[in-house]
Structure formats: C-alpha cells, structure tokens
Amino acid sequence: QVQLVESGGGLVQPGGSLRLSCAASGSIFSIYAMGWYRQAPGKQRELVATITTRGRTNYADSVKGRFTISRDNAKYTVYLQMNGLKPEDTAVYYCNVKGGVAIESPDYWGQGTRVTVSS
C-alpha cells in the first residue's frame, strides 16, 4: 500500500542541472528519513544523499558542493537539486524512505528515475 512517486529525471548536457522529486503516500506509520540512491550501469547501488525529518543531512563525497537535498515533511516529499552535472552522474536514481532508526523499521523504495548526462 506504500507508493513512492519519482519525477525529474532526463537527459542533460554536462554542466547542466536537474531537480528530482519524490512523494510518499499510503500506509506509512512514520518517517525517520528520506533520501536518494543511484545505480550506474555495471555498478553497485550507492548512497547519494539523505535527510531526516529533523533536518540532518548526509552526502556522498562525490556530490558534495553540487547536489542539495531538501524535504517538505507536511507533504511527505523529498527533493534533490543537482547542479554541475557530470557524465559520471549518469545512473538510475532511487527514492528511499526509512520508517524509523531501528534495523527492523520498514524501508521503502521507488522504481527509479533515469538521469543521463551526455553531450
């Protein structure tokens, strides 16, 4: 019954910008954090950025200074502003929701939105 709706992906030239959005809905008891992960062709899924409902953020070293994560708790929505995009940012980006800090807390995933950085 939980649904994560992602949008904002697409094709962009190097140095360009994109803004990803993810809205959560359904039978979610609580939300501890929301974030973005990505998986490039032939690579493992990796953390991009996360943000808790209290505003604490975490970024991968590769995107610090270029990407900014934000959220609207009232709308159960998380955003990722991506500036200065590089070809190595090309990947499928997945939205993630953590229901709590405990290991046994529910963990939800979107189906992904493709980002392609190419000239």
N, C-alpha and C positions, 0 to 999 in steps of 0.2 A: 504493500500500500504506500510505500515511500517512493517519491519521484523527485529526481534532480534534473532540472531543465537547463541545459547549457546553450550558450549562443555567443557569437562574436568572432569565431574563427574564420579563416580565409587565406587568400594569397596576398602577400605584401612584399614589396621590394626591400632589400637591405637598408637599414636606417629608418624604416617606417615604423608605424605604431598600430596597435590593435588593443581593444578593450574587451575582455571576456566577462561574461556574466553567468551566474548560476543561482537559480531559485529553487529552494527546497519546499516540498509540500507533502502532506499525507500524515501517516500515523507515527510521528516523531515525538517521543516523550519530552526530550530536552536536547539541547545542542551545546556542546562544550567548545567545539572549534570547527571552522570550515577552512578549506584550502584547495590548492591546485597541485596536481602531479602531472608529469608528462612522460611519454614513452616515444622515443625516436626509433626509426627503422633499425632493426637489429640490436637494439639496446634494451636494458632493463628499465622499468618504471622508476622515476626518481622524483623526490620532493622538489617543488618549485617555491611555494610559499604557503604559510598557514597563518591564521589569525583566530584568537579566542574571542568569545563573546565579551570579554573584559578588555580587549584591545591589544593584547600581547601578540607580536608578530615574529615570524621566523622566515628567513630567506636562504635559498641556496646561494653559495658564494658566486656562482656563475651568473646570477641575475641581479645581485645587489647593485644599487645605483641606477638600474634600468627599469626594473619592474616594481610596482607598488600594489599591495593587496589592501582591500578595504571591505567593509561589510555594513549592512543595514539589518540589525538584529530584528527590528519590528517586521521586516519583510522577508526574513529568513533567506537573505541574498548575500552572495559574496562576489566581489569583482576583482579582476586582475588587469591593471593598466600596464601595457608592455610598450616601452619606448626603446629606440635604438636597436631594433631587432636585427639579429644576425642569422646567417644560414644555419648555424648550429642550434638555433632555437626551433627549427623545424621538428614537429612532433604532433602526436595526438595529446591534447590536454584534457585531463580528467578532473572533475569536481569531486571533492570528498567532504563528508560530514561525519564528525565524531560526536556521539551522543553523550559521552562522559569521559572522564580521565581514566577510569578503571579499564583494565585489559578486557573484561567481559562486556564492556559497553558496546552498543550497536555501532556499526561502521557502514556507511552508505556511499555508493559511487554512482556517478553519472556515466553515460555511454560514450562520452568524449566528443571533443570538437577539434577539427584539424586546423593546424597553423602551418603554413608553408611560406618560408622566407627565401625568395629567389628572384633574380633579375631576368 
